[in-house]
Amino acid sequence: MSDLLSAYLYVDGDAKKTENDLEQARLRHVGEQAAIENDQLRAKIRHQDALNAIPKGRSLTDEHLEQELEQLREYKGLLSLSMSEIAERSGEFRPTYERQQEVLASWILSQNSFKALALKYGEKLGMSKTEMNKDLSETRLIVLEELAINDELVKRFKEKLLLDLKA
């Protein structure tokens, strides 16, 4: 095992695993909340559609069908946009999106801080940048394999992540 990996494992320990687990759980929670809010929005739309239904005794007209079709196209168009664009257009989605972005920013800060700390320890061990980069690449592969065992999100994107790491 390389010196940098040993330093990484020594400094990191179970605390980092727990922190990553918490971050992943928070990200999953935000995703679940977004799905719940999406379902609630769909339920509101169905409810509103029911309220706007054709009055009793009247027949379905081409004009009404065209209006419904146009509304369906608008919703499909909205769902095809990026999350940031949906947040701009939908006030109901904005708070969920902002929470998700905040969790992501916190995770990025945590990861970059830990990387800086690992590089500091690598320098203290007298490792060159080349050695540290090699150990970093090896460690990423090891961690990816370990995470893919228990983490469904990592498992889902494992092949893509492997290609990115090897590029």
OpenMM code with the backbone's topology and positions (N, CA, C; nanometers):
from openmm import Vec3, app, unit

residues = "MET SER ASP LEU LEU SER ALA TYR LEU TYR VAL ASP GLY ASP ALA LYS LYS THR GLU ASN ASP LEU GLU GLN ALA ARG LEU ARG HIS VAL GLY GLU GLN ALA ALA ILE GLU ASN ASP GLN LEU ARG ALA LYS ILE ARG HIS GLN ASP ALA LEU ASN ALA ILE PRO LYS GLY ARG SER LEU THR ASP GLU HIS LEU GLU GLN GLU LEU GLU GLN LEU ARG GLU TYR LYS GLY LEU LEU SER LEU SER MET SER GLU ILE ALA GLU ARG SER GLY GLU PHE ARG PRO THR TYR GLU ARG GLN GLN GLU VAL LEU ALA SER TRP ILE LEU SER GLN ASN SER PHE LYS ALA LEU ALA LEU LYS TYR GLY GLU LYS LEU GLY MET SER LYS THR GLU MET ASN LYS ASP LEU SER GLU THR ARG LEU ILE VAL LEU GLU GLU LEU ALA ILE ASN ASP GLU LEU VAL LYS ARG PHE LYS GLU LYS LEU LEU LEU ASP LEU LYS ALA".split()
positions = [
    Vec3(0.0854, -0.1171, 0.0000),
    Vec3(0.0000, 0.0000, 0.0000),
    Vec3(0.0900, 0.1235, 0.0000),
    Vec3(0.0551, 0.2210, -0.0792),
    Vec3(0.1395, 0.3394, -0.0910),
    Vec3(0.1328, 0.4241, 0.0356),
    Vec3(0.2331, 0.5123, 0.0516),
    Vec3(0.2367, 0.6005, 0.1681),
    Vec3(0.1186, 0.6958, 0.1697),
    Vec3(0.0825, 0.7499, 0.0517),
    Vec3(-0.0297, 0.8439, 0.0463),
    Vec3(-0.1601, 0.7744, 0.0818),
    Vec3(-0.1772, 0.6514, 0.0317),
    Vec3(-0.2989, 0.5766, 0.0629),
    Vec3(-0.3017, 0.5449, 0.2121),
    Vec3(-0.1867, 0.5094, 0.2704),
    Vec3(-0.1801, 0.4825, 0.4142),
    Vec3(-0.2169, 0.6079, 0.4931),
    Vec3(-0.1617, 0.7226, 0.4500),
    Vec3(-0.1935, 0.8489, 0.5176),
    Vec3(-0.3414, 0.8797, 0.5019),
    Vec3(-0.3920, 0.8561, 0.3833),
    Vec3(-0.5355, 0.8795, 0.3557),
    Vec3(-0.6206, 0.7959, 0.4505),
    Vec3(-0.5900, 0.6675, 0.4588),
    Vec3(-0.6696, 0.5789, 0.5429),
    Vec3(-0.6527, 0.6127, 0.6908),
    Vec3(-0.5321, 0.6539, 0.7305),
    Vec3(-0.5083, 0.6897, 0.8697),
    Vec3(-0.5875, 0.8142, 0.9062),
    Vec3(-0.5774, 0.9186, 0.8245),
    Vec3(-0.6456, 1.0453, 0.8536),
    Vec3(-0.7952, 1.0281, 0.8385),
    Vec3(-0.8317, 0.9572, 0.7365),
    Vec3(-0.9722, 0.9441, 0.7011),
    Vec3(-1.0489, 0.8604, 0.8015),
    Vec3(-1.0109, 0.7374, 0.8163),
    Vec3(-1.0761, 0.6456, 0.9083),
    Vec3(-1.2249, 0.6351, 0.8832),
    Vec3(-1.2916, 0.5937, 0.9847),
    Vec3(-1.4364, 0.5757, 0.9754),
    Vec3(-1.5100, 0.7084, 0.9723),
    Vec3(-1.4490, 0.8150, 1.0239),
    Vec3(-1.5172, 0.9447, 1.0272),
    Vec3(-1.5493, 0.9929, 0.8870),
    Vec3(-1.4562, 0.9787, 0.7944),
    Vec3(-1.4801, 1.0250, 0.6572),
    Vec3(-1.5872, 0.9397, 0.5909),
    Vec3(-1.5826, 0.8086, 0.6161),
    Vec3(-1.6843, 0.7201, 0.5587),
    Vec3(-1.8214, 0.7624, 0.6090),
    Vec3(-1.8301, 0.7911, 0.7379),
    Vec3(-1.9571, 0.8356, 0.7949),
    Vec3(-1.9997, 0.9677, 0.7331),
    Vec3(-1.9063, 1.0609, 0.7145),
    Vec3(-1.9400, 1.1900, 0.6537),
    Vec3(-1.9907, 1.1706, 0.5115),
    Vec3(-1.9223, 1.0853, 0.4337),
    Vec3(-1.9674, 1.0584, 0.2971),
    Vec3(-2.1030, 0.9903, 0.2970),
    Vec3(-2.1232, 0.8961, 0.3900),
    Vec3(-2.2524, 0.8293, 0.4000),
    Vec3(-2.3624, 0.9309, 0.4286),
    Vec3(-2.3336, 1.0254, 0.5200),
    Vec3(-2.4326, 1.1289, 0.5527),
    Vec3(-2.4607, 1.2178, 0.4315),
    Vec3(-2.3564, 1.2561, 0.3584),
    Vec3(-2.3751, 1.3393, 0.2395),
    Vec3(-2.4573, 1.2652, 0.1352),
    Vec3(-2.4262, 1.1379, 0.1147),
    Vec3(-2.5020, 1.0586, 0.0178),
    Vec3(-2.6461, 1.0437, 0.0621),
    Vec3(-2.6669, 1.0234, 0.1912),
    Vec3(-2.8040, 1.0118, 0.2426),
    Vec3(-2.8782, 1.1431, 0.2231),
    Vec3(-2.8091, 1.2565, 0.2474),
    Vec3(-2.8730, 1.3873, 0.2259),
    Vec3(-2.9082, 1.4076, 0.0795),
    Vec3(-2.8168, 1.3702, -0.0105),
    Vec3(-2.8454, 1.3839, -0.1532),
    Vec3(-2.9622, 1.2956, -0.1946),
    Vec3(-2.9655, 1.1728, -0.1408),
    Vec3(-3.0784, 1.0844, -0.1715),
    Vec3(-3.2077, 1.1435, -0.1169),
    Vec3(-3.2006, 1.2007, 0.0044),
    Vec3(-3.3197, 1.2612, 0.0652),
    Vec3(-3.3713, 1.3771, -0.0200),
    Vec3(-3.2812, 1.4606, -0.0674),
    Vec3(-3.3223, 1.5721, -0.1530),
    Vec3(-3.3865, 1.5196, -0.2807),
    Vec3(-3.3279, 1.4134, -0.3376),
    Vec3(-3.3865, 1.3532, -0.4572),
    Vec3(-3.5242, 1.2965, -0.4295),
    Vec3(-3.5383, 1.2327, -0.3123),
    Vec3(-3.6693, 1.1787, -0.2760),
    Vec3(-3.7698, 1.2910, -0.2554),
    Vec3(-3.7244, 1.3996, -0.1917),
    Vec3(-3.8139, 1.5145, -0.1713),
    Vec3(-3.8572, 1.5720, -0.3055),
    Vec3(-3.7654, 1.5807, -0.4005),
    Vec3(-3.7994, 1.6322, -0.5335),
    Vec3(-3.9016, 1.5413, -0.6001),
    Vec3(-3.8840, 1.4100, -0.5844),
    Vec3(-3.9802, 1.3157, -0.6428),
    Vec3(-4.1171, 1.3300, -0.5780),
    Vec3(-4.1183, 1.3492, -0.4463),
    Vec3(-4.2452, 1.3689, -0.3757),
    Vec3(-4.3128, 1.4965, -0.4232),
    Vec3(-4.2351, 1.6049, -0.4319),
    Vec3(-4.2927, 1.7308, -0.4792),
    Vec3(-4.3395, 1.7191, -0.6233),
    Vec3(-4.2682, 1.6443, -0.7049),
    Vec3(-4.3096, 1.6210, -0.8428),
    Vec3(-4.4428, 1.5467, -0.8452),
    Vec3(-4.4536, 1.4430, -0.7603),
    Vec3(-4.5796, 1.3687, -0.7514),
    Vec3(-4.6928, 1.4584, -0.7027),
    Vec3(-4.6622, 1.5452, -0.6046),
    Vec3(-4.7642, 1.6362, -0.5539),
    Vec3(-4.8083, 1.7341, -0.6626),
    Vec3(-4.7125, 1.7837, -0.7402),
    Vec3(-4.7455, 1.8742, -0.8493),
    Vec3(-4.8331, 1.8038, -0.9519),
    Vec3(-4.7987, 1.6811, -0.9846),
    Vec3(-4.8802, 1.6051, -1.0790),
    Vec3(-5.0220, 1.5838, -1.0239),
    Vec3(-5.0309, 1.5572, -0.8927),
    Vec3(-5.1628, 1.5384, -0.8316),
    Vec3(-5.2434, 1.6679, -0.8383),
    Vec3(-5.1767, 1.7826, -0.8147),
    Vec3(-5.2445, 1.9120, -0.8250),
    Vec3(-5.2948, 1.9359, -0.9672),
    Vec3(-5.2108, 1.8972, -1.0626),
    Vec3(-5.2499, 1.9146, -1.2034),
    Vec3(-5.3713, 1.8274, -1.2349),
    Vec3(-5.3676, 1.7028, -1.1891),
    Vec3(-5.4833, 1.6144, -1.2123),
    Vec3(-5.6079, 1.6688, -1.1446),
    Vec3(-5.5907, 1.7201, -1.0229),
    Vec3(-5.7039, 1.7775, -0.9505),
    Vec3(-5.7603, 1.8980, -1.0252),
    Vec3(-5.6696, 1.9845, -1.0707),
    Vec3(-5.7147, 2.1027, -1.1459),
    Vec3(-5.7823, 2.0613, -1.2758),
    Vec3(-5.7290, 1.9603, -1.3406),
    Vec3(-5.7927, 1.9097, -1.4626),
    Vec3(-5.9339, 1.8608, -1.4339),
    Vec3(-5.9488, 1.7930, -1.3182),
    Vec3(-6.0823, 1.7445, -1.2820),
    Vec3(-6.1770, 1.8616, -1.2567),
    Vec3(-6.1256, 1.9669, -1.1913),
    Vec3(-6.2088, 2.0850, -1.1661),
    Vec3(-6.2470, 2.1558, -1.2963),
    Vec3(-6.1562, 2.1496, -1.3926),
    Vec3(-6.1811, 2.2156, -1.5214),
    Vec3(-6.2529, 2.1250, -1.6214),
    Vec3(-6.2960, 2.0099, -1.5738),
    Vec3(-6.3591, 1.9135, -1.6644),
    Vec3(-6.4818, 1.9759, -1.7309),
    Vec3(-6.5169, 1.9158, -1.8357),
    Vec3(-6.6319, 1.9636, -1.9127),
    Vec3(-6.7574, 1.9557, -1.8258),
    Vec3(-6.8362, 2.0615, -1.8226),
    Vec3(-6.9598, 2.0600, -1.7434),
    Vec3(-7.0513, 1.9464, -1.7890),
    Vec3(-7.1291, 1.8944, -1.6942),
    Vec3(-7.2208, 1.7850, -1.7238),
    Vec3(-7.3185, 1.8260, -1.8325),
    Vec3(-7.3439, 1.7311, -1.9182),
    Vec3(-7.4400, 1.7566, -2.0236),
    Vec3(-7.3797, 1.8179, -2.1482),
    Vec3(-7.2518, 1.8521, -2.1434),
    Vec3(-7.1880, 1.9114, -2.2611),
    Vec3(-7.0920, 1.8098, -2.3207),
    Vec3(-7.0721, 1.8164, -2.4484),
    Vec3(-6.9836, 1.7207, -2.5147),
    Vec3(-6.8413, 1.7758, -2.5235),
    Vec3(-6.7478, 1.6862, -2.5426),
    Vec3(-6.6068, 1.7213, -2.5567),
    Vec3(-6.5867, 1.7844, -2.6945),
    Vec3(-6.5320, 1.9029, -2.6968),
    Vec3(-6.5136, 1.9730, -2.8240),
    Vec3(-6.3683, 1.9650, -2.8688),
    Vec3(-6.3479, 1.9887, -2.9943),
    Vec3(-6.2122, 1.9918, -3.0473),
    Vec3(-6.1307, 2.1013, -2.9791),
    Vec3(-6.1944, 2.2117, -2.9487),
    Vec3(-6.1251, 2.3238, -2.8833),
    Vec3(-6.0755, 2.2809, -2.7452),
    Vec3(-6.1609, 2.2109, -2.6706),
    Vec3(-6.1214, 2.1637, -2.5378),
    Vec3(-6.0066, 2.0631, -2.5488),
    Vec3(-6.0156, 1.9717, -2.6430),
    Vec3(-5.9084, 1.8750, -2.6646),
    Vec3(-5.7780, 1.9449, -2.7004),
    Vec3(-5.7858, 2.0457, -2.7833),
    Vec3(-5.6660, 2.1204, -2.8243),
    Vec3(-5.6036, 2.1912, -2.7046),
    Vec3(-5.6880, 2.2472, -2.6169),
    Vec3(-5.6363, 2.3134, -2.4958),
    Vec3(-5.5645, 2.2126, -2.4056),
    Vec3(-5.6258, 2.0972, -2.3873),
    Vec3(-5.5652, 1.9928, -2.3041),
    Vec3(-5.4324, 1.9457, -2.3641),
    Vec3(-5.4316, 1.9279, -2.4934),
    Vec3(-5.3106, 1.8854, -2.5622),
    Vec3(-5.1994, 1.9894, -2.5479),
    Vec3(-5.2334, 2.1149, -2.5601),
    Vec3(-5.1342, 2.2228, -2.5455),
    Vec3(-5.0782, 2.2253, -2.4036),
    Vec3(-5.1648, 2.2062, -2.3045),
    Vec3(-5.1190, 2.2035, -2.1661),
    Vec3(-5.0251, 2.0843, -2.1436),
    Vec3(-5.0590, 1.9711, -2.1998),
    Vec3(-4.9734, 1.8526, -2.1902),
    Vec3(-4.8374, 1.8787, -2.2543),
    Vec3(-4.8355, 1.9440, -2.3671),
    Vec3(-4.7083, 1.9783, -2.4339),
    Vec3(-4.6242, 2.0702, -2.3458),
    Vec3(-4.6893, 2.1664, -2.2791),
    Vec3(-4.6170, 2.2578, -2.1899),
    Vec3(-4.5507, 2.1805, -2.0757),
    Vec3(-4.6255, 2.0880, -2.0152),
    Vec3(-4.5692, 2.0091, -1.9056),
    Vec3(-4.4553, 1.9198, -1.9540),
    Vec3(-4.4724, 1.8562, -2.0662),
    Vec3(-4.3657, 1.7728, -2.1220),
    Vec3(-4.2429, 1.8577, -2.1526),
    Vec3(-4.2656, 1.9763, -2.2055),
    Vec3(-4.1541, 2.0663, -2.2340),
    Vec3(-4.0806, 2.1055, -2.1072),
    Vec3(-4.1548, 2.1313, -2.0022),
    Vec3(-4.0948, 2.1683, -1.8740),
    Vec3(-4.0100, 2.0535, -1.8195),
    Vec3(-4.0608, 1.9328, -1.8304),
    Vec3(-3.9873, 1.8170, -1.7783),
    Vec3(-3.8630, 1.7843, -1.8599),
    Vec3(-3.8530, 1.8353, -1.9798),
    Vec3(-3.7350, 1.8089, -2.0619),
    Vec3(-3.6225, 1.9085, -2.0366),
    Vec3(-3.6466, 2.0075, -1.9525),
    Vec3(-3.5464, 2.1103, -1.9231),
    Vec3(-3.4533, 2.0658, -1.8115),
    Vec3(-3.3427, 2.1371, -1.7978),
    Vec3(-3.2522, 2.1099, -1.6868),
    Vec3(-3.3204, 2.1543, -1.5575),
    Vec3(-3.2710, 2.1030, -1.4459),
    Vec3(-3.3319, 2.1374, -1.3176),
    Vec3(-3.3245, 2.2876, -1.2901),
    Vec3(-3.2156, 2.3524, -1.3308),
    Vec3(-3.2042, 2.4963, -1.3061),
    Vec3(-3.3086, 2.5740, -1.3860),
    Vec3(-3.3350, 2.5300, -1.5082),
    Vec3(-3.4369, 2.5971, -1.5894),
    Vec3(-3.5766, 2.5735, -1.5327),
    Vec3(-3.6019, 2.4533, -1.4831),
    Vec3(-3.7311, 2.4260, -1.4208),
    Vec3(-3.7470, 2.5142, -1.2973),
    Vec3(-3.6393, 2.5274, -1.2185),
    Vec3(-3.6442, 2.6111, -1.0984),
    Vec3(-3.6731, 2.7567, -1.1334),
    Vec3(-3.6188, 2.8037, -1.2451),
    Vec3(-3.6465, 2.9414, -1.2883),
    Vec3(-3.7932, 2.9596, -1.3236),
    Vec3(-3.8531, 2.8590, -1.3838),
    Vec3(-3.9910, 2.8696, -1.4321),
    Vec3(-4.0955, 2.8286, -1.3286),
    Vec3(-4.0560, 2.7456, -1.2324),
    Vec3(-4.1530, 2.6925, -1.1367),
    Vec3(-4.1167, 2.7350, -0.9955),
    Vec3(-4.1955, 2.8233, -0.9404),
    Vec3(-4.1722, 2.8690, -0.8036),
    Vec3(-4.1844, 2.7566, -0.7019),
    Vec3(-4.2682, 2.6572, -0.7298),
    Vec3(-4.2860, 2.5461, -0.6362),
    Vec3(-4.1632, 2.4559, -0.6307),
    Vec3(-4.0910, 2.4452, -0.7398),
    Vec3(-3.9735, 2.3584, -0.7456),
    Vec3(-3.8477, 2.4283, -0.6943),
    Vec3(-3.8434, 2.5603, -0.6996),
    Vec3(-3.7232, 2.6362, -0.6641),
    Vec3(-3.6659, 2.6007, -0.5257),
    Vec3(-3.7453, 2.5946, -0.4183),
    Vec3(-3.6865, 2.5619, -0.2864),
    Vec3(-3.6197, 2.4239, -0.2840),
    Vec3(-3.6794, 2.3258, -0.3485),
    Vec3(-3.6196, 2.1920, -0.3544),
    Vec3(-3.4874, 2.1978, -0.4293),
    Vec3(-3.4860, 2.2676, -0.5404),
    Vec3(-3.3646, 2.2801, -0.6209),
    Vec3(-3.2548, 2.3520, -0.5408),
    Vec3(-3.2916, 2.4589, -0.4717),
    Vec3(-3.1926, 2.5325, -0.3928),
    Vec3(-3.1352, 2.4457, -0.2810),
    Vec3(-3.2188, 2.3652, -0.2155),
    Vec3(-3.1691, 2.2745, -0.1106),
    Vec3(-3.0721, 2.1728, -0.1700),
    Vec3(-3.1069, 2.1192, -0.2864),
    Vec3(-3.0204, 2.0213, -0.3513),
    Vec3(-2.8871, 2.0856, -0.3885),
    Vec3(-2.8885, 2.2075, -0.4389),
    Vec3(-2.7649, 2.2767, -0.4757),
    Vec3(-2.6795, 2.3073, -0.3527),
    Vec3(-2.7438, 2.3400, -0.2416),
    Vec3(-2.6710, 2.3675, -0.1178),
    Vec3(-2.6010, 2.2411, -0.0669),
    Vec3(-2.6700, 2.1281, -0.0696),
    Vec3(-2.6094, 2.0013, -0.0281),
    Vec3(-2.4928, 1.9672, -0.1199),
    Vec3(-2.5101, 1.9875, -0.2475),
    Vec3(-2.4038, 1.9593, -0.3436),
    Vec3(-2.2827, 2.0500, -0.3198),
    Vec3(-2.3062, 2.1783, -0.2940),
    Vec3(-2.1959, 2.2715, -0.2667),
    Vec3(-2.1207, 2.2310, -0.1398),
    Vec3(-2.1941, 2.1885, -0.0391),
    Vec3(-2.1314, 2.1434, 0.0855),
    Vec3(-2.0463, 2.0196, 0.0605),
    Vec3(-2.0973, 1.9282, -0.0193),
    Vec3(-2.0236, 1.8063, -0.0512),
    Vec3(-1.8958, 1.8392, -0.1288),
    Vec3(-1.9047, 1.9305, -0.2246),
    Vec3(-1.7874, 1.9707, -0.3031),
    Vec3(-1.6818, 2.0320, -0.2117),
    Vec3(-1.7243, 2.1182, -0.1205),
    Vec3(-1.6316, 2.1797, -0.0256),
    Vec3(-1.5628, 2.0725, 0.0579),
    Vec3(-1.6399, 1.9784, 0.1084),
    Vec3(-1.5846, 1.8706, 0.1907),
    Vec3(-1.4825, 1.7882, 0.1130),
    Vec3(-1.5163, 1.7509, -0.0099),
    Vec3(-1.4263, 1.6692, -0.0905),
    Vec3(-1.2971, 1.7434, -0.1250),
    Vec3(-1.3083, 1.8692, -0.1615),
    Vec3(-1.1886, 1.9462, -0.1955),
    Vec3(-1.1015, 1.9718, -0.0733),
    Vec3(-1.1635, 1.9909, 0.0417),
    Vec3(-1.0862, 2.0095, 0.1650),
    Vec3(-1.0092, 1.8835, 0.1989),
    Vec3(-1.0755, 1.7692, 0.1851),
    Vec3(-1.0077, 1.6449, 0.2160),
    Vec3(-0.8953, 1.6166, 0.1165),
    Vec3(-0.9162, 1.6498, -0.0092),
    Vec3(-0.8112, 1.6299, -0.1094),
    Vec3(-0.6900, 1.7174, -0.0756),
    Vec3(-0.7152, 1.8439, -0.0367),
    Vec3(-0.6056, 1.9338, -0.0005),
    Vec3(-0.5291, 1.8782, 0.1199),
    Vec3(-0.6015, 1.8236, 0.2162),
    Vec3(-0.5376, 1.7653, 0.3340),
    Vec3(-0.4523, 1.6442, 0.2955),
    Vec3(-0.5049, 1.5594, 0.2083),
    Vec3(-0.4285, 1.4419, 0.1633),
    Vec3(-0.3020, 1.4851, 0.0903),
    Vec3(-0.3114, 1.5897, 0.0080),
    Vec3(-0.1925, 1.6383, -0.0630),
    Vec3(-0.0894, 1.6931, 0.0358),
    Vec3(-0.1377, 1.7599, 0.1401),
    Vec3(-0.0473, 1.8113, 0.2434),
    Vec3(0.0290, 1.6959, 0.3093),
    Vec3(-0.0430, 1.5894, 0.3422),
    Vec3(0.0228, 1.4739, 0.4032),
    Vec3(0.1172, 1.4061, 0.3044),
    Vec3(0.0812, 1.4030, 0.1790),
    Vec3(0.1712, 1.3479, 0.0778),
    Vec3(0.3008, 1.4260, 0.0718),
    Vec3(0.2909, 1.5592, 0.0774),
    Vec3(0.4111, 1.6431, 0.0769),
    Vec3(0.4952, 1.6173, 0.2013),
    Vec3(0.4291, 1.6026, 0.3175),
    Vec3(0.5018, 1.5758, 0.4417),
    Vec3(0.5746, 1.4419, 0.4349),
    Vec3(0.5196, 1.3477, 0.3573),
    Vec3(0.5854, 1.2181, 0.3408),
    Vec3(0.6955, 1.2239, 0.2350),
    Vec3(0.7112, 1.3397, 0.1705),
    Vec3(0.8155, 1.3567, 0.0705),
    Vec3(0.7807, 1.2999, -0.0663),
    Vec3(0.6546, 1.2864, -0.0938),
    Vec3(0.6115, 1.2302, -0.2228),
    Vec3(0.6112, 1.3392, -0.3297),
    Vec3(0.6415, 1.2990, -0.4513),
    Vec3(0.6359, 1.3927, -0.5641),
    Vec3(0.4913, 1.4040, -0.6115),
    Vec3(0.4630, 1.5056, -0.6920),
    Vec3(0.3288, 1.5231, -0.7489),
    Vec3(0.2889, 1.4004, -0.8314),
    Vec3(0.3852, 1.3452, -0.9049),
    Vec3(0.3586, 1.2265, -0.9869),
    Vec3(0.3177, 1.1093, -0.8993),
    Vec3(0.3891, 1.0877, -0.7897),
    Vec3(0.3553, 0.9786, -0.6981),
    Vec3(0.2165, 1.0005, -0.6364),
    Vec3(0.1893, 1.1234, -0.5981),
    Vec3(0.0593, 1.1527, -0.5372),
    Vec3(-0.0537, 1.1321, -0.6373),
    Vec3(-0.0326, 1.1761, -0.7618),
    Vec3(-0.1362, 1.1572, -0.8639),
    Vec3(-0.1597, 1.0090, -0.8926),
    Vec3(-0.0521, 0.9320, -0.8949),
    Vec3(-0.0642, 0.7870, -0.9177),
    Vec3(-0.1430, 0.7233, -0.8035),
    Vec3(-0.1079, 0.7581, -0.6797),
    Vec3(-0.1800, 0.7044, -0.5644),
    Vec3(-0.3261, 0.7492, -0.5645),
    Vec3(-0.3503, 0.8716, -0.6045),
    Vec3(-0.4872, 0.9228, -0.6111),
    Vec3(-0.5688, 0.8415, -0.7112),
    Vec3(-0.5125, 0.8140, -0.8270),
    Vec3(-0.5819, 0.7340, -0.9287),
    Vec3(-0.6111, 0.5934, -0.8771),
    Vec3(-0.5123, 0.5319, -0.8133),
    Vec3(-0.5316, 0.3979, -0.7581),
    Vec3(-0.6384, 0.3985, -0.6493),
    Vec3(-0.6333, 0.4986, -0.5645),
    Vec3(-0.7297, 0.5089, -0.4546),
    Vec3(-0.8712, 0.5292, -0.5071),
    Vec3(-0.8860, 0.6109, -0.6097),
    Vec3(-1.0189, 0.6329, -0.6667),
    Vec3(-1.0787, 0.5021, -0.7189),
    Vec3(-0.9970, 0.4211, -0.7834),
    Vec3(-1.0456, 0.2915, -0.8335),
    Vec3(-1.0871, 0.2001, -0.7181),
    Vec3(-1.0070, 0.1976, -0.6133),
    Vec3(-1.0384, 0.1146, -0.4962),
    Vec3(-1.1683, 0.1608, -0.4317),
    Vec3(-1.1803, 0.2909, -0.4106),
    Vec3(-1.2995, 0.3461, -0.3463),
    Vec3(-1.4233, 0.3226, -0.4339),
    Vec3(-1.4089, 0.3382, -0.5643),
    Vec3(-1.5216, 0.3140, -0.6550),
    Vec3(-1.5698, 0.1694, -0.6410),
    Vec3(-1.4774, 0.0755, -0.6410),
    Vec3(-1.5146, -0.0652, -0.6270),
    Vec3(-1.5860, -0.0895, -0.4946),
    Vec3(-1.5358, -0.0312, -0.3864),
    Vec3(-1.5970, -0.0505, -0.2543),
    Vec3(-1.7352, 0.0130, -0.2478),
    Vec3(-1.7482, 0.1346, -0.2986),
    Vec3(-1.8775, 0.2031, -0.2949),
    Vec3(-1.9816, 0.1334, -0.3814),
    Vec3(-1.9386, 0.0787, -0.4925),
    Vec3(-2.0323, 0.0137, -0.5857),
    Vec3(-2.0969, -0.1105, -0.5250),
    Vec3(-2.0398, -0.1619, -0.4192),
    Vec3(-2.0967, -0.2798, -0.3538),
    Vec3(-2.2256, -0.2431, -0.2805),
    Vec3(-2.2248, -0.1312, -0.2070),
    Vec3(-2.3380, -0.0964, -0.1207),
    Vec3(-2.4173, 0.0261, -0.1636),
    Vec3(-2.3634, 0.1071, -0.2494),
    Vec3(-2.4309, 0.2312, -0.2865),
    Vec3(-2.4972, 0.2155, -0.4229),
    Vec3(-2.6291, 0.2220, -0.4252),
    Vec3(-2.7043, 0.1992, -0.5495),
    Vec3(-2.6721, 0.3035, -0.6561),
    Vec3(-2.6541, 0.4286, -0.6168),
    Vec3(-2.6242, 0.5336, -0.7141),
    Vec3(-2.4890, 0.5095, -0.7794),
    Vec3(-2.3891, 0.4765, -0.6989),
    Vec3(-2.2561, 0.4480, -0.7536),
    Vec3(-2.2619, 0.3232, -0.8406),
    Vec3(-2.3333, 0.2223, -0.7942),
    Vec3(-2.3467, 0.0986, -0.8711),
    Vec3(-2.4085, 0.1276, -1.0079),
    Vec3(-2.5090, 0.2141, -1.0087),
    Vec3(-2.5793, 0.2482, -1.1329),
    Vec3(-2.4876, 0.3127, -1.2363),
    Vec3(-2.3919, 0.3952, -1.1892),
    Vec3(-2.3037, 0.4692, -1.2798),
    Vec3(-2.1599, 0.4181, -1.2783),
    Vec3(-2.1375, 0.2995, -1.2221),
    Vec3(-2.0019, 0.2481, -1.2059),
    Vec3(-1.9247, 0.2446, -1.3376),
    Vec3(-1.9841, 0.1896, -1.4417),
    Vec3(-1.9127, 0.1770, -1.5697),
    Vec3(-1.8741, 0.3137, -1.6255),
    Vec3(-1.9640, 0.4095, -1.6178),
    Vec3(-1.9350, 0.5464, -1.6660),
    Vec3(-1.8236, 0.6081, -1.5809),
    Vec3(-1.8310, 0.5903, -1.4502),
    Vec3(-1.7279, 0.6445, -1.3612),
    Vec3(-1.5917, 0.5798, -1.3882),
    Vec3(-1.5909, 0.4511, -1.4154),
    Vec3(-1.4657, 0.3827, -1.4491),
    Vec3(-1.4041, 0.4393, -1.5758),
    Vec3(-1.4872, 0.4626, -1.6762),
    Vec3(-1.4377, 0.5213, -1.8018),
    Vec3(-1.3789, 0.6603, -1.7762),
    Vec3(-1.4475, 0.7394, -1.6932),
    Vec3(-1.3979, 0.8735, -1.6602),
    Vec3(-1.2646, 0.8671, -1.5861),
    Vec3(-1.2508, 0.7722, -1.4948),
    Vec3(-1.1270, 0.7596, -1.4183),
    Vec3(-1.0099, 0.7142, -1.5060),
    Vec3(-1.0410, 0.6328, -1.6029),
    Vec3(-0.9346, 0.5790, -1.6893),
    Vec3(-0.8992, 0.6732, -1.8034),
    Vec3(-0.9794, 0.7765, -1.8233),
    Vec3(-0.9542, 0.8712, -1.9332),
    Vec3(-0.8405, 0.9646, -1.9013),
] * unit.nanometer
topology = app.Topology()
chain = topology.addChain("A")
for resn in residues:
    res = topology.addResidue(resn, chain)
    for name in ("N", "CA", "C"):
        topology.addAtom(name, app.Element.getBySymbol(name[0]), res)
